[in-house]
Amino acid sequence: MSDEEVVEEESAPASMHLVADDISPIAGIGTLVFGKWDSTEVTCQDPGISPYINLRTVGTPHSGGRHANAWMGKAKLSVIERFINGLMRTGRNGGKKKYAAKAFEEALDVIHERTKENPLQIFVDAITHSAPMEEVTRIKFGAVSQPKAVDSAPSRRLDVAIRNLCKGSLASTFKSTRTLKDGIVSEIMKAKDGDVASFAVGKKEELHRIAASAR
């Protein structure tokens, strides 16, 4: 092989990378969440749940339930889509995924206007502050049952955090003029700072108090 061929082989990958980097994402089908927010710059301060937070979302987070019946299929879903699915609980929002996704997208826009930061980072911070590290189970010794504090698995910590954030977002709209967008913004903005006024953070602190008394 001549020196000219070696030079061509070494320079080819670099030119390919330049072409790939110059391609800008298209809204809805590009590499950005909702065509707006870059998830590659988001970091998680909690090393326990950081490997389980999936932000590899392309465009609109809608997988069509292809992972529903797979073992641990939820790990392949983006936390964005898992949060949107959690908003569709039994009741007035049941089955309205387009409505839930639109409300969450508008909530991210409001959060960005208030903080001037990437709203996906704010959302991950809210999850981090809402994930409980301890829970309580019951151990039976003969006829006596007593509570026992146990550590939560990372996957369960993420499940509980997302579920409580969704519950808090929905609860703030009951008997109120708040829309779902307003409820999401309120819950996430409180949870990102670890404020106990947040439903999710309050539930975490309650679990920790019960676990401390059961040690």
LUMPA-435163 format. One record per residue (C-alpha): x negated, y negated, z negated; residue number from 1. Coordinates in Angstrom, 3 decimals. Example, Ala and Ser with C-alpha at 12.3 -4.5 7.8 and 13.67 -1.06 7.14 Angstrom:
BEGIN
R        X        Y        Z pos
R  -12.300    4.500   -7.800   1
R  -13.670    1.060   -7.140   2
This chain:
BEGIN
R        X        Y        Z pos
R    0.000    0.000    0.000   1
R   -1.382   -3.381    1.038   2
R   -1.753   -6.417   -1.188   3
R    0.963   -8.246    0.782   4
R    3.510   -5.482    0.055   5
R    2.686   -5.566   -3.661   6
R    3.208   -9.327   -3.748   7
R    6.587   -8.956   -1.981   8
R    7.750   -6.304   -4.490   9
R    6.749   -8.451   -7.462  10
R    8.431  -11.572   -6.110  11
R   11.702   -9.896   -5.076  12
R   13.175   -9.391   -8.565  13
R   12.423  -12.994   -9.536  14
R   14.306  -14.345   -6.537  15
R   17.213  -12.037   -7.300  16
R   17.390  -13.376  -10.867  17
R   17.454  -16.943   -9.569  18
R   20.394  -16.153   -7.323  19
R   22.262  -14.454  -10.198  20
R   21.648  -17.390  -12.530  21
R   22.907  -19.898   -9.962  22
R   26.305  -18.198   -9.732  23
R   28.759  -20.234  -11.815  24
R   31.642  -18.440  -13.565  25
R   35.141  -18.761  -12.139  26
R   37.901  -19.595  -14.631  27
R   39.918  -16.498  -15.515  28
R   37.618  -13.967  -13.857  29
R   34.155  -15.264  -14.702  30
R   31.789  -14.516  -17.550  31
R   33.271  -17.102  -19.929  32
R   36.125  -16.465  -22.374  33
R   39.218  -18.095  -20.848  34
R   36.800  -19.504  -18.270  35
R   35.604  -22.101  -20.819  36
R   33.614  -20.727  -23.748  37
R   30.273  -18.931  -23.623  38
R   30.131  -15.999  -26.035  39
R   26.416  -15.275  -25.526  40
R   25.377  -18.137  -27.827  41
R   27.566  -16.997  -30.748  42
R   25.815  -15.575  -33.825  43
R   27.114  -13.757  -36.905  44
R   25.614  -14.509  -40.320  45
R   26.852  -11.235  -41.829  46
R   24.462   -8.396  -40.868  47
R   27.007   -5.813  -41.992  48
R   29.706   -6.553  -39.442  49
R   27.603   -8.214  -36.725  50
R   27.078   -4.917  -34.789  51
R   30.852   -4.384  -34.760  52
R   31.850   -7.820  -33.457  53
R   32.346   -7.388  -29.719  54
R   32.429  -10.630  -27.736  55
R   31.752   -9.159  -24.300  56
R   34.915  -10.659  -22.836  57
R   35.212  -11.517  -19.179  58
R   37.839  -14.120  -18.359  59
R   41.236  -13.579  -19.946  60
R   41.034  -10.924  -22.715  61
R   43.487   -8.336  -21.454  62
R   42.411   -4.691  -21.141  63
R   45.866   -3.230  -20.561  64
R   45.537   -0.844  -23.506  65
R   43.073    1.444  -21.744  66
R   41.287    2.150  -25.041  67
R   44.431    2.732  -27.092  68
R   44.205    6.533  -27.290  69
R   40.401    6.818  -27.330  70
R   38.501    7.709  -30.483  71
R   37.309    4.399  -31.986  72
R   38.496    2.735  -28.790  73
R   39.020   -0.536  -30.661  74
R   35.232   -0.906  -30.860  75
R   35.232   -1.446  -27.086  76
R   37.748   -4.265  -27.317  77
R   36.726   -7.855  -27.769  78
R   37.594   -9.381  -31.137  79
R   39.375  -12.067  -29.106  80
R   41.790   -9.516  -27.670  81
R   42.132   -7.747  -31.021  82
R   43.151  -11.024  -32.634  83
R   45.679  -11.735  -29.870  84
R   47.098   -8.227  -30.260  85
R   47.398   -8.833  -34.000  86
R   49.515  -11.909  -33.374  87
R   52.112   -9.719  -31.627  88
R   53.441   -8.177  -34.806  89
R   56.968   -6.869  -35.224  90
R   59.289   -9.864  -35.096  91
R   59.718  -12.877  -32.897  92
R   56.270  -12.549  -31.284  93
R   56.460   -8.817  -30.605  94
R   55.301   -7.962  -27.094  95
R   54.667  -11.572  -26.087  96
R   51.009  -11.249  -25.199  97
R   50.989  -14.072  -22.676  98
R   52.477  -16.394  -25.294  99
R   49.967  -15.265  -27.957 100
R   47.001  -15.593  -25.576 101
R   48.096  -19.078  -24.503 102
R   48.522  -20.171  -28.123 103
R   45.049  -18.880  -29.024 104
R   43.484  -20.556  -25.981 105
R   45.083  -23.881  -26.912 106
R   43.962  -23.385  -30.521 107
R   40.353  -22.971  -29.368 108
R   40.649  -26.230  -27.426 109
R   41.900  -28.060  -30.531 110
R   39.126  -26.579  -32.680 111
R   36.534  -27.724  -30.137 112
R   37.974  -31.254  -30.138 113
R   37.775  -31.418  -33.937 114
R   34.351  -29.858  -34.490 115
R   32.568  -30.528  -31.152 116
R   31.196  -26.973  -31.442 117
R   31.758  -23.705  -29.647 118
R   35.158  -22.550  -31.003 119
R   34.109  -18.898  -30.659 120
R   31.397  -19.574  -33.249 121
R   34.019  -21.092  -35.562 122
R   36.205  -18.025  -35.042 123
R   33.358  -15.627  -35.885 124
R   32.525  -17.679  -38.994 125
R   36.167  -17.369  -40.063 126
R   35.975  -13.588  -39.652 127
R   32.736  -13.488  -41.643 128
R   34.263  -15.347  -44.597 129
R   37.452  -13.245  -44.470 130
R   35.862   -9.773  -44.454 131
R   36.066   -8.128  -47.916 132
R   33.025   -6.201  -49.101 133
R   34.827   -4.181  -51.789 134
R   38.181   -2.494  -52.154 135
R   39.936   -0.344  -54.749 136
R   40.891    3.317  -54.499 137
R   42.363    5.705  -57.056 138
R   40.494    8.730  -58.381 139
R   42.389   11.452  -60.189 140
R   40.851   13.324  -63.117 141
R   43.319   16.052  -63.950 142
R   46.569   14.246  -64.733 143
R   44.910   10.854  -65.181 144
R   44.609    8.460  -62.241 145
R   42.348    5.453  -62.533 146
R   41.272    2.729  -60.084 147
R   37.722    2.748  -58.771 148
R   35.865    0.039  -56.862 149
R   34.354    1.202  -53.557 150
R   32.384   -0.469  -50.779 151
R   34.265   -1.170  -47.560 152
R   32.975    0.274  -44.287 153
R   31.870   -2.370  -41.752 154
R   34.531   -1.360  -39.237 155
R   37.249   -1.590  -41.884 156
R   35.941   -4.960  -43.065 157
R   36.416   -6.288  -39.548 158
R   39.888   -4.718  -39.274 159
R   41.046   -6.271  -42.553 160
R   39.617   -9.687  -41.672 161
R   41.340   -9.838  -38.284 162
R   44.627   -8.547  -39.711 163
R   44.674  -11.096  -42.532 164
R   43.752  -13.964  -40.212 165
R   46.673  -12.994  -37.963 166
R   49.034  -12.710  -40.930 167
R   47.954  -16.106  -42.223 168
R   48.416  -17.707  -38.803 169
R   51.931  -16.293  -38.514 170
R   52.908  -16.992  -42.132 171
R   52.150  -20.702  -41.789 172
R   54.787  -21.004  -39.037 173
R   57.693  -19.532  -41.048 174
R   60.325  -22.071  -42.176 175
R   58.191  -24.808  -40.684 176
R   57.976  -26.968  -37.583 177
R   54.464  -25.683  -36.901 178
R   53.882  -23.815  -33.671 179
R   51.774  -20.678  -33.408 180
R   48.904  -22.787  -32.078 181
R   49.038  -25.004  -35.156 182
R   49.102  -21.961  -37.432 183
R   46.022  -20.458  -35.774 184
R   44.095  -23.736  -35.992 185
R   44.994  -24.222  -39.651 186
R   44.056  -20.671  -40.664 187
R   40.754  -20.553  -38.772 188
R   39.621  -24.018  -39.874 189
R   40.227  -23.129  -43.525 190
R   38.673  -19.659  -43.266 191
R   35.487  -20.844  -41.550 192
R   34.506  -22.749  -44.717 193
R   35.574  -19.964  -47.086 194
R   38.444  -22.085  -48.439 195
R   40.704  -20.060  -50.746 196
R   43.670  -21.998  -49.322 197
R   43.259  -19.732  -46.314 198
R   45.472  -16.639  -46.473 199
R   42.662  -14.322  -45.327 200
R   40.052  -15.731  -47.725 201
R   42.562  -15.651  -50.581 202
R   43.264  -11.974  -49.938 203
R   39.536  -11.237  -49.885 204
R   38.975  -12.998  -53.208 205
R   41.940  -11.132  -54.709 206
R   40.479   -7.786  -53.602 207
R   37.102   -8.724  -55.079 208
R   38.697   -9.639  -58.434 209
R   40.591   -6.352  -58.601 210
R   37.464   -4.403  -57.628 211
R   35.394   -6.205  -60.295 212
R   37.875   -5.209  -62.992 213
R   37.873   -1.598  -61.757 214
R   34.121   -1.102  -61.945 215
